Amino acid sequence: MSNENQSVAHIEKTLDDVATAMRRLADGTYRRCVSCGAEIARDVLEANPLYTSCAAHPQMGEA
Ligand SMILES: [Zn+2]
């Protein structure tokens, strides 16, 4: 079922995002925009802890 495939793809993307967030936590770049290094707003991270971009740089792979 294509619906199931979409779910698996979503889970794989989420796992990849979590791995990225953990790597960023480890190297101290968590909360920093991957594009410009600006600090990501706290309310943004509270809404989506896996976010990796500031307001000026839309999240890759979304929208
Ligand atoms: Zn940025």
N, CA, C, O and the ligand as a Tripos MOL2 file, in Angstrom:
@<TRIPOS>MOLECULE
protein
  253   251    64     0     0
PROTEIN
NO_CHARGES

@<TRIPOS>ATOM
      1 N           0.8380   -1.2000    0.0000 N.3       1 MET1
      2 CA          0.0000    0.0000    0.0000 C.3       1 MET1
      3 C           0.8700    1.2470    0.0000 C.2       1 MET1
      4 O           1.8260    1.3550    0.7690 O.2       1 MET1
      5 N           0.5300    2.1740   -0.8620 N.am      2 SER2
      6 CA          1.3370    3.3770   -0.9450 C.3       2 SER2
      7 C           1.2900    4.1540    0.3680 C.2       2 SER2
      8 O           2.2680    4.7930    0.7550 O.2       2 SER2
      9 N           0.1470    4.0930    1.0470 N.am      3 ASN3
     10 CA          0.0290    4.8060    2.3050 C.3       3 ASN3
     11 C           1.0540    4.3050    3.3150 C.2       3 ASN3
     12 O           1.6530    5.0770    4.0640 O.2       3 ASN3
     13 N           1.2360    2.9920    3.3100 N.am      4 GLU4
     14 CA          2.2100    2.4000    4.2310 C.3       4 GLU4
     15 C           3.6370    2.8210    3.8530 C.2       4 GLU4
     16 O           4.4590    3.1120    4.7220 O.2       4 GLU4
     17 N           3.9100    2.8470    2.5550 N.am      5 ASN5
     18 CA          5.2300    3.2880    2.1200 C.3       5 ASN5
     19 C           5.5150    4.7220    2.5420 C.2       5 ASN5
     20 O           6.6360    5.0610    2.9220 O.2       5 ASN5
     21 N           4.4830    5.5610    2.4700 N.am      6 GLN6
     22 CA          4.6630    6.9490    2.8980 C.3       6 GLN6
     23 C           4.9800    7.0140    4.3780 C.2       6 GLN6
     24 O           5.8040    7.8190    4.8130 O.2       6 GLN6
     25 N           4.3190    6.1590    5.1510 N.am      7 SER7
     26 CA          4.5760    6.1500    6.5910 C.3       7 SER7
     27 C           6.0130    5.7340    6.8770 C.2       7 SER7
     28 O           6.6830    6.3360    7.7160 O.2       7 SER7
     29 N           6.4830    4.7060    6.1800 N.am      8 VAL8
     30 CA          7.8570    4.2490    6.3820 C.3       8 VAL8
     31 C           8.8380    5.3490    5.9970 C.2       8 VAL8
     32 O           9.8210    5.5900    6.6990 O.2       8 VAL8
     33 N           8.5670    6.0070    4.8880 N.am      9 ALA9
     34 CA          9.4460    7.0940    4.4600 C.3       9 ALA9
     35 C           9.4580    8.2100    5.4990 C.2       9 ALA9
     36 O          10.4960    8.8090    5.7800 O.2       9 ALA9
     37 N           8.2880    8.4730    6.0590 N.am     10 HIS10
     38 CA          8.2130    9.5250    7.0810 C.3      10 HIS10
     39 C           9.0150    9.1300    8.3190 C.2      10 HIS10
     40 O           9.7300    9.9520    8.8910 O.2      10 HIS10
     41 N           8.8920    7.8810    8.7240 N.am     11 ILE11
     42 CA          9.6360    7.4060    9.9000 C.3      11 ILE11
     43 C          11.1360    7.4770    9.6290 C.2      11 ILE11
     44 O          11.9120    7.8980   10.4880 O.2      11 ILE11
     45 N          11.5370    7.0600    8.4260 N.am     12 GLU12
     46 CA         12.9670    7.1000    8.1000 C.3      12 GLU12
     47 C          13.4830    8.5360    8.1120 C.2      12 GLU12
     48 O          14.5920    8.7980    8.5780 O.2      12 GLU12
     49 N          12.6760    9.4660    7.5990 N.am     13 LYS13
     50 CA         13.0880   10.8770    7.6110 C.3      13 LYS13
     51 C          13.1890   11.3740    9.0520 C.2      13 LYS13
     52 O          14.1280   12.0880    9.4030 O.2      13 LYS13
     53 N          12.2130   10.9930    9.8860 N.am     14 THR14
     54 CA         12.2330   11.4290   11.2820 C.3      14 THR14
     55 C          13.4660   10.8850   11.9950 C.2      14 THR14
     56 O          14.1240   11.6120   12.7390 O.2      14 THR14
     57 N          13.7820    9.6110   11.7730 N.am     15 LEU15
     58 CA         14.9730    9.0190   12.3920 C.3      15 LEU15
     59 C          16.2280    9.7610   11.9500 C.2      15 LEU15
     60 O          17.1340   10.0110   12.7440 O.2      15 LEU15
     61 N          16.2610   10.1080   10.6660 N.am     16 ASP16
     62 CA         17.4030   10.8440   10.1440 C.3      16 ASP16
     63 C          17.5010   12.2230   10.7990 C.2      16 ASP16
     64 O          18.5930   12.6860   11.1290 O.2      16 ASP16
     65 N          16.3420   12.8780   10.9830 N.am     17 ASP17
     66 CA         16.3230   14.1920   11.6350 C.3      17 ASP17
     67 C          16.7780   14.0890   13.0850 C.2      17 ASP17
     68 O          17.5000   14.9560   13.5770 O.2      17 ASP17
     69 N          16.3530   13.0230   13.7720 N.am     18 VAL18
     70 CA         16.7590   12.8280   15.1640 C.3      18 VAL18
     71 C          18.2670   12.6050   15.2460 C.2      18 VAL18
     72 O          18.9350   13.1580   16.1210 O.2      18 VAL18
     73 N          18.8000   11.7950   14.3350 N.am     19 ALA19
     74 CA         20.2410   11.5510   14.3150 C.3      19 ALA19
     75 C          20.9950   12.8580   14.0900 C.2      19 ALA19
     76 O          22.0320   13.1020   14.7060 O.2      19 ALA19
     77 N          20.4610   13.6950   13.1960 N.am     20 THR20
     78 CA         21.0830   14.9950   12.9380 C.3      20 THR20
     79 C          21.0400   15.8680   14.1830 C.2      20 THR20
     80 O          22.0340   16.5030   14.5370 O.2      20 THR20
     81 N          19.8730   15.9010   14.8570 N.am     21 ALA21
     82 CA         19.7370   16.7180   16.0650 C.3      21 ALA21
     83 C          20.7060   16.2510   17.1440 C.2      21 ALA21
     84 O          21.3100   17.0720   17.8330 O.2      21 ALA21
     85 N          20.8580   14.9430   17.2940 N.am     22 MET22
     86 CA         21.7640   14.4150   18.3150 C.3      22 MET22
     87 C          23.2150   14.7530   17.9880 C.2      22 MET22
     88 O          24.0100   15.0480   18.8810 O.2      22 MET22
     89 N          23.5500   14.7080   16.6980 N.am     23 ARG23
     90 CA         24.9140   15.0740   16.3000 C.3      23 ARG23
     91 C          25.1510   16.5610   16.5780 C.2      23 ARG23
     92 O          26.2290   16.9550   17.0220 O.2      23 ARG23
     93 N          24.1270   17.3830   16.3100 N.am     24 ARG24
     94 CA         24.2470   18.8180   16.5410 C.3      24 ARG24
     95 C          24.3450   19.1240   18.0350 C.2      24 ARG24
     96 O          25.0670   20.0360   18.4370 O.2      24 ARG24
     97 N          23.6180   18.3640   18.8570 N.am     25 LEU25
     98 CA         23.7410   18.5210   20.3080 C.3      25 LEU25
     99 C          25.1580   18.1920   20.7590 C.2      25 LEU25
    100 O          25.7370   18.8910   21.5910 O.2      25 LEU25
    101 N          25.7070   17.1150   20.1960 N.am     26 ALA26
    102 CA         27.0320   16.6450   20.5940 C.3      26 ALA26
    103 C          28.1200   17.6450   20.2170 C.2      26 ALA26
    104 O          29.0640   17.8630   20.9770 O.2      26 ALA26
    105 N          27.9840   18.2480   19.0450 N.am     27 ASP27
    106 CA         29.0640   19.1560   18.6030 C.3      27 ASP27
    107 C          28.7660   20.6180   18.9240 C.2      27 ASP27
    108 O          29.5390   21.5030   18.5560 O.2      27 ASP27
    109 N          27.6380   20.8800   19.6140 N.am     28 GLY28
    110 CA         27.3640   22.2250   20.0990 C.3      28 GLY28
    111 C          26.7190   23.1570   19.0920 C.2      28 GLY28
    112 O          26.6240   24.3600   19.3360 O.2      28 GLY28
    113 N          26.2690   22.6140   17.9500 N.am     29 THR29
    114 CA         25.6370   23.4720   16.9490 C.3      29 THR29
    115 C          24.1130   23.3950   16.9930 C.2      29 THR29
    116 O          23.4360   24.0380   16.1910 O.2      29 THR29
    117 N          23.5690   22.6100   17.9270 N.am     30 TYR30
    118 CA         22.1280   22.6070   18.1050 C.3      30 TYR30
    119 C          21.6810   24.0230   18.4480 C.2      30 TYR30
    120 O          22.3810   24.7320   19.1720 O.2      30 TYR30
    121 N          20.5210   24.4460   17.9380 N.am     31 ARG31
    122 CA         20.0010   25.8220   18.0940 C.3      31 ARG31
    123 C          20.6140   26.7800   17.0910 C.2      31 ARG31
    124 O          20.1940   27.9350   17.0140 O.2      31 ARG31
    125 N          21.5810   26.3390   16.3310 N.am     32 ARG32
    126 CA         22.1820   27.2260   15.3250 C.3      32 ARG32
    127 C          21.6620   26.8650   13.9410 C.2      32 ARG32
    128 O          21.5520   25.6900   13.5910 O.2      32 ARG32
    129 N          21.3430   27.8930   13.1580 N.am     33 CYS33
    130 CA         20.9040   27.6780   11.7850 C.3      33 CYS33
    131 C          22.0360   27.0270   10.9840 C.2      33 CYS33
    132 O          23.1830   27.4690   11.0420 O.2      33 CYS33
    133 N          21.6980   25.9740   10.2380 N.am     34 VAL34
    134 CA         22.7240   25.3020    9.4450 C.3      34 VAL34
    135 C          23.1890   26.1700    8.2790 C.2      34 VAL34
    136 O          24.2710   25.9470    7.7350 O.2      34 VAL34
    137 N          22.3840   27.1570    7.8910 N.am     35 SER35
    138 CA         22.7330   27.9930    6.7450 C.3      35 SER35
    139 C          23.5880   29.1880    7.1370 C.2      35 SER35
    140 O          24.5560   29.5060    6.4460 O.2      35 SER35
    141 N          23.2440   29.8630    8.2480 N.am     36 CYS36
    142 CA         23.9400   31.1100    8.5750 C.3      36 CYS36
    143 C          24.5140   31.1350    9.9910 C.2      36 CYS36
    144 O          25.2530   32.0580   10.3330 O.2      36 CYS36
    145 N          24.1890   30.1400   10.8210 N.am     37 GLY37
    146 CA         24.7430   30.0930   12.1660 C.3      37 GLY37
    147 C          23.9920   30.9360   13.1800 C.2      37 GLY37
    148 O          24.3710   30.9730   14.3510 O.2      37 GLY37
    149 N          22.9350   31.6150   12.7530 N.am     38 ALA38
    150 CA         22.1310   32.4150   13.6830 C.3      38 ALA38
    151 C          21.4150   31.5030   14.6740 C.2      38 ALA38
    152 O          21.0960   30.3580   14.3560 O.2      38 ALA38
    153 N          21.1680   32.0130   15.8660 N.am     39 GLU39
    154 CA         20.4680   31.2040   16.8550 C.3      39 GLU39
    155 C          18.9970   31.0530   16.4530 C.2      39 GLU39
    156 O          18.3460   32.0180   16.0550 O.2      39 GLU39
    157 N          18.4970   29.8350   16.5660 N.am     40 ILE40
    158 CA         17.0940   29.5620   16.2500 C.3      40 ILE40
    159 C          16.2580   29.9110   17.4760 C.2      40 ILE40
    160 O          16.6120   29.5470   18.5980 O.2      40 ILE40
    161 N          15.1530   30.6140   17.2640 N.am     41 ALA41
    162 CA         14.3120   31.0730   18.3670 C.3      41 ALA41
    163 C          13.8560   29.8940   19.2420 C.2      41 ALA41
    164 O          13.5210   28.8200   18.7430 O.2      41 ALA41
    165 N          13.8540   30.1280   20.5490 N.am     42 ARG42
    166 CA         13.4870   29.0790   21.4900 C.3      42 ARG42
    167 C          12.0730   28.5510   21.2260 C.2      42 ARG42
    168 O          11.8290   27.3470   21.3070 O.2      42 ARG42
    169 N          11.1400   29.4680   20.9070 N.am     43 ASP43
    170 CA          9.7690   28.9940   20.6980 C.3      43 ASP43
    171 C           9.6710   28.1120   19.4550 C.2      43 ASP43
    172 O           8.8290   27.2160   19.3850 O.2      43 ASP43
    173 N          10.5390   28.3710   18.4760 N.am     44 VAL44
    174 CA         10.5660   27.5230   17.2780 C.3      44 VAL44
    175 C          11.0330   26.1190   17.6540 C.2      44 VAL44
    176 O          10.4340   25.1300   17.2320 O.2      44 VAL44
    177 N          12.0960   26.0340   18.4420 N.am     45 LEU45
    178 CA         12.6190   24.7290   18.8390 C.3      45 LEU45
    179 C          11.6600   23.9980   19.7660 C.2      45 LEU45
    180 O          11.5890   22.7700   19.7450 O.2      45 LEU45
    181 N          10.9220   24.7500   20.5790 N.am     46 GLU46
    182 CA          9.9440   24.0840   21.4520 C.3      46 GLU46
    183 C           8.8150   23.4940   20.6240 C.2      46 GLU46
    184 O           8.2800   22.4340   20.9480 O.2      46 GLU46
    185 N           8.4550   24.2000   19.5400 N.am     47 ALA47
    186 CA          7.4030   23.6940   18.6570 C.3      47 ALA47
    187 C           7.9100   22.5310   17.8120 C.2      47 ALA47
    188 O           7.1710   21.5860   17.5350 O.2      47 ALA47
    189 N           9.1760   22.6040   17.4030 N.am     48 ASN48
    190 CA          9.7560   21.5480   16.5700 C.3      48 ASN48
    191 C          11.2310   21.3840   16.9250 C.2      48 ASN48
    192 O          12.0860   22.0640   16.3590 O.2      48 ASN48
    193 N          11.5310   20.4760   17.8690 N.am     49 PRO49
    194 CA         12.9080   20.3190   18.3750 C.3      49 PRO49
    195 C          13.9080   19.8870   17.3080 C.2      49 PRO49
    196 O          15.1180   19.9540   17.5210 O.2      49 PRO49
    197 N          13.3980   19.4410   16.1550 N.am     50 LEU50
    198 CA         14.2980   18.9620   15.1090 C.3      50 LEU50
    199 C          14.6060   20.0380   14.0750 C.2      50 LEU50
    200 O          15.2960   19.7740   13.0910 O.2      50 LEU50
    201 N          14.1040   21.2350   14.2910 N.am     51 TYR51
    202 CA         14.3070   22.3060   13.3240 C.3      51 TYR51
    203 C          15.7900   22.6990   13.2700 C.2      51 TYR51
    204 O          16.4570   22.7820   14.3010 O.2      51 TYR51
    205 N          16.2880   22.9370   12.0660 N.am     52 THR52
    206 CA         17.7150   23.2150   11.9170 C.3      52 THR52
    207 C          17.9960   24.5460   11.2150 C.2      52 THR52
    208 O          19.1420   24.8390   10.8730 O.2      52 THR52
    209 N          16.9500   25.3520   10.9990 N.am     53 SER53
    210 CA         17.1550   26.6060   10.2760 C.3      53 SER53
    211 C          16.4700   27.7620   10.9830 C.2      53 SER53
    212 O          15.4470   27.5790   11.6420 O.2      53 SER53
    213 N          17.0390   28.9540   10.8430 N.am     54 CYS54
    214 CA         16.4220   30.1510   11.4070 C.3      54 CYS54
    215 C          15.2700   30.6020   10.5120 C.2      54 CYS54
    216 O          15.0120   30.0130    9.4630 O.2      54 CYS54
    217 N          14.5820   31.6600   10.9490 N.am     55 ALA55
    218 CA         13.4090   32.1350   10.2030 C.3      55 ALA55
    219 C          13.7670   32.5800    8.7880 C.2      55 ALA55
    220 O          12.9400   32.5010    7.8800 O.2      55 ALA55
    221 N          15.0000   33.0460    8.6030 N.am     56 ALA56
    222 CA         15.4140   33.5440    7.2870 C.3      56 ALA56
    223 C          15.7420   32.4150    6.3110 C.2      56 ALA56
    224 O          15.8130   32.6380    5.1030 O.2      56 ALA56
    225 N          15.9410   31.2090    6.8330 N.am     57 HIS57
    226 CA         16.2920   30.0790    5.9880 C.3      57 HIS57
    227 C          15.3030   28.9480    6.2050 C.2      57 HIS57
    228 O          15.4450   28.1880    7.1630 O.2      57 HIS57
    229 N          14.2970   28.8160    5.3340 N.am     58 PRO58
    230 CA         13.2830   27.7810    5.4900 C.3      58 PRO58
    231 C          13.9060   26.3940    5.6230 C.2      58 PRO58
    232 O          14.9090   26.0700    4.9880 O.2      58 PRO58
    233 N          13.2700   25.5910    6.4710 N.am     59 GLN59
    234 CA         13.7480   24.2400    6.7190 C.3      59 GLN59
    235 C          13.8390   23.4550    5.4180 C.2      59 GLN59
    236 O          12.8950   23.4690    4.6280 O.2      59 GLN59
    237 N          14.9360   22.7810    5.1810 N.am     60 MET60
    238 CA         15.0960   21.9530    4.0070 C.3      60 MET60
    239 C          14.0920   20.8080    4.0390 C.2      60 MET60
    240 O          13.8250   20.2220    5.0880 O.2      60 MET60
    241 N          13.5430   20.5020    2.8700 N.am     61 GLY61
    242 CA         12.6620   19.3500    2.7660 C.3      61 GLY61
    243 C          11.2500   19.5970    3.2360 C.2      61 GLY61
    244 O          10.4390   18.6710    3.2640 O.2      61 GLY61
    245 N          10.9370   20.8260    3.6070 N.am     62 GLU62
    246 CA          9.5770   21.1440    4.0200 C.3      62 GLU62
    247 C           9.0400   22.3030    3.2070 C.2      62 GLU62
    248 O           9.7870   23.0130    2.5330 O.2      62 GLU62
    249 N           7.7240   22.4830    3.2820 N.am     63 ALA63
    250 CA          7.0470   23.5370    2.5450 C.3      63 ALA63
    251 C           7.4480   23.3990    1.1110 C.2      63 ALA63
    252 O           7.0070   24.1810    0.2680 O.2      63 ALA63
    253 ZN         19.7670   31.1700    8.8680 Zn       64 ZN64
@<TRIPOS>BOND
     1     1     2 1
     2     2     3 1
     3     3     4 2
     4     3     5 am
     5     5     6 1
     6     6     7 1
     7     7     8 2
     8     7     9 am
     9     9    10 1
    10    10    11 1
    11    11    12 2
    12    11    13 am
    13    13    14 1
    14    14    15 1
    15    15    16 2
    16    15    17 am
    17    17    18 1
    18    18    19 1
    19    19    20 2
    20    19    21 am
    21    21    22 1
    22    22    23 1
    23    23    24 2
    24    23    25 am
    25    25    26 1
    26    26    27 1
    27    27    28 2
    28    27    29 am
    29    29    30 1
    30    30    31 1
    31    31    32 2
    32    31    33 am
    33    33    34 1
    34    34    35 1
    35    35    36 2
    36    35    37 am
    37    37    38 1
    38    38    39 1
    39    39    40 2
    40    39    41 am
    41    41    42 1
    42    42    43 1
    43    43    44 2
    44    43    45 am
    45    45    46 1
    46    46    47 1
    47    47    48 2
    48    47    49 am
    49    49    50 1
    50    50    51 1
    51    51    52 2
    52    51    53 am
    53    53    54 1
    54    54    55 1
    55    55    56 2
    56    55    57 am
    57    57    58 1
    58    58    59 1
    59    59    60 2
    60    59    61 am
    61    61    62 1
    62    62    63 1
    63    63    64 2
    64    63    65 am
    65    65    66 1
    66    66    67 1
    67    67    68 2
    68    67    69 am
    69    69    70 1
    70    70    71 1
    71    71    72 2
    72    71    73 am
    73    73    74 1
    74    74    75 1
    75    75    76 2
    76    75    77 am
    77    77    78 1
    78    78    79 1
    79    79    80 2
    80    79    81 am
    81    81    82 1
    82    82    83 1
    83    83    84 2
    84    83    85 am
    85    85    86 1
    86    86    87 1
    87    87    88 2
    88    87    89 am
    89    89    90 1
    90    90    91 1
    91    91    92 2
    92    91    93 am
    93    93    94 1
    94    94    95 1
    95    95    96 2
    96    95    97 am
    97    97    98 1
    98    98    99 1
    99    99   100 2
   100    99   101 am
   101   101   102 1
   102   102   103 1
   103   103   104 2
   104   103   105 am
   105   105   106 1
   106   106   107 1
   107   107   108 2
   108   107   109 am
   109   109   110 1
   110   110   111 1
   111   111   112 2
   112   111   113 am
   113   113   114 1
   114   114   115 1
   115   115   116 2
   116   115   117 am
   117   117   118 1
   118   118   119 1
   119   119   120 2
   120   119   121 am
   121   121   122 1
   122   122   123 1
   123   123   124 2
   124   123   125 am
   125   125   126 1
   126   126   127 1
   127   127   128 2
   128   127   129 am
   129   129   130 1
   130   130   131 1
   131   131   132 2
   132   131   133 am
   133   133   134 1
   134   134   135 1
   135   135   136 2
   136   135   137 am
   137   137   138 1
   138   138   139 1
   139   139   140 2
   140   139   141 am
   141   141   142 1
   142   142   143 1
   143   143   144 2
   144   143   145 am
   145   145   146 1
   146   146   147 1
   147   147   148 2
   148   147   149 am
   149   149   150 1
   150   150   151 1
   151   151   152 2
   152   151   153 am
   153   153   154 1
   154   154   155 1
   155   155   156 2
   156   155   157 am
   157   157   158 1
   158   158   159 1
   159   159   160 2
   160   159   161 am
   161   161   162 1
   162   162   163 1
   163   163   164 2
   164   163   165 am
   165   165   166 1
   166   166   167 1
   167   167   168 2
   168   167   169 am
   169   169   170 1
   170   170   171 1
   171   171   172 2
   172   171   173 am
   173   173   174 1
   174   174   175 1
   175   175   176 2
   176   175   177 am
   177   177   178 1
   178   178   179 1
   179   179   180 2
   180   179   181 am
   181   181   182 1
   182   182   183 1
   183   183   184 2
   184   183   185 am
   185   185   186 1
   186   186   187 1
   187   187   188 2
   188   187   189 am
   189   189   190 1
   190   190   191 1
   191   191   192 2
   192   191   193 am
   193   193   194 1
   194   194   195 1
   195   195   196 2
   196   195   197 am
   197   197   198 1
   198   198   199 1
   199   199   200 2
   200   199   201 am
   201   201   202 1
   202   202   203 1
   203   203   204 2
   204   203   205 am
   205   205   206 1
   206   206   207 1
   207   207   208 2
   208   207   209 am
   209   209   210 1
   210   210   211 1
   211   211   212 2
   212   211   213 am
   213   213   214 1
   214   214   215 1
   215   215   216 2
   216   215   217 am
   217   217   218 1
   218   218   219 1
   219   219   220 2
   220   219   221 am
   221   221   222 1
   222   222   223 1
   223   223   224 2
   224   223   225 am
   225   225   226 1
   226   226   227 1
   227   227   228 2
   228   227   229 am
   229   229   230 1
   230   230   231 1
   231   231   232 2
   232   231   233 am
   233   233   234 1
   234   234   235 1
   235   235   236 2
   236   235   237 am
   237   237   238 1
   238   238   239 1
   239   239   240 2
   240   239   241 am
   241   241   242 1
   242   242   243 1
   243   243   244 2
   244   243   245 am
   245   245   246 1
   246   246   247 1
   247   247   248 2
   248   247   249 am
   249   249   250 1
   250   250   251 1
   251   251   252 2
@<TRIPOS>SUBSTRUCTURE
     1 MET1         2 RESIDUE 1 A MET
     2 SER2         6 RESIDUE 1 A SER
     3 ASN3        10 RESIDUE 1 A ASN
     4 GLU4        14 RESIDUE 1 A GLU
     5 ASN5        18 RESIDUE 1 A ASN
     6 GLN6        22 RESIDUE 1 A GLN
     7 SER7        26 RESIDUE 1 A SER
     8 VAL8        30 RESIDUE 1 A VAL
     9 ALA9        34 RESIDUE 1 A ALA
    10 HIS10       38 RESIDUE 1 A HIS
    11 ILE11       42 RESIDUE 1 A ILE
    12 GLU12       46 RESIDUE 1 A GLU
    13 LYS13       50 RESIDUE 1 A LYS
    14 THR14       54 RESIDUE 1 A THR
    15 LEU15       58 RESIDUE 1 A LEU
    16 ASP16       62 RESIDUE 1 A ASP
    17 ASP17       66 RESIDUE 1 A ASP
    18 VAL18       70 RESIDUE 1 A VAL
    19 ALA19       74 RESIDUE 1 A ALA
    20 THR20       78 RESIDUE 1 A THR
    21 ALA21       82 RESIDUE 1 A ALA
    22 MET22       86 RESIDUE 1 A MET
    23 ARG23       90 RESIDUE 1 A ARG
    24 ARG24       94 RESIDUE 1 A ARG
    25 LEU25       98 RESIDUE 1 A LEU
    26 ALA26      102 RESIDUE 1 A ALA
    27 ASP27      106 RESIDUE 1 A ASP
    28 GLY28      110 RESIDUE 1 A GLY
    29 THR29      114 RESIDUE 1 A THR
    30 TYR30      118 RESIDUE 1 A TYR
    31 ARG31      122 RESIDUE 1 A ARG
    32 ARG32      126 RESIDUE 1 A ARG
    33 CYS33      130 RESIDUE 1 A CYS
    34 VAL34      134 RESIDUE 1 A VAL
    35 SER35      138 RESIDUE 1 A SER
    36 CYS36      142 RESIDUE 1 A CYS
    37 GLY37      146 RESIDUE 1 A GLY
    38 ALA38      150 RESIDUE 1 A ALA
    39 GLU39      154 RESIDUE 1 A GLU
    40 ILE40      158 RESIDUE 1 A ILE
    41 ALA41      162 RESIDUE 1 A ALA
    42 ARG42      166 RESIDUE 1 A ARG
    43 ASP43      170 RESIDUE 1 A ASP
    44 VAL44      174 RESIDUE 1 A VAL
    45 LEU45      178 RESIDUE 1 A LEU
    46 GLU46      182 RESIDUE 1 A GLU
    47 ALA47      186 RESIDUE 1 A ALA
    48 ASN48      190 RESIDUE 1 A ASN
    49 PRO49      194 RESIDUE 1 A PRO
    50 LEU50      198 RESIDUE 1 A LEU
    51 TYR51      202 RESIDUE 1 A TYR
    52 THR52      206 RESIDUE 1 A THR
    53 SER53      210 RESIDUE 1 A SER
    54 CYS54      214 RESIDUE 1 A CYS
    55 ALA55      218 RESIDUE 1 A ALA
    56 ALA56      222 RESIDUE 1 A ALA
    57 HIS57      226 RESIDUE 1 A HIS
    58 PRO58      230 RESIDUE 1 A PRO
    59 GLN59      234 RESIDUE 1 A GLN
    60 MET60      238 RESIDUE 1 A MET
    61 GLY61      242 RESIDUE 1 A GLY
    62 GLU62      246 RESIDUE 1 A GLU
    63 ALA63      250 RESIDUE 1 A ALA
    64 ZN64       253 GROUP 0 **** ****
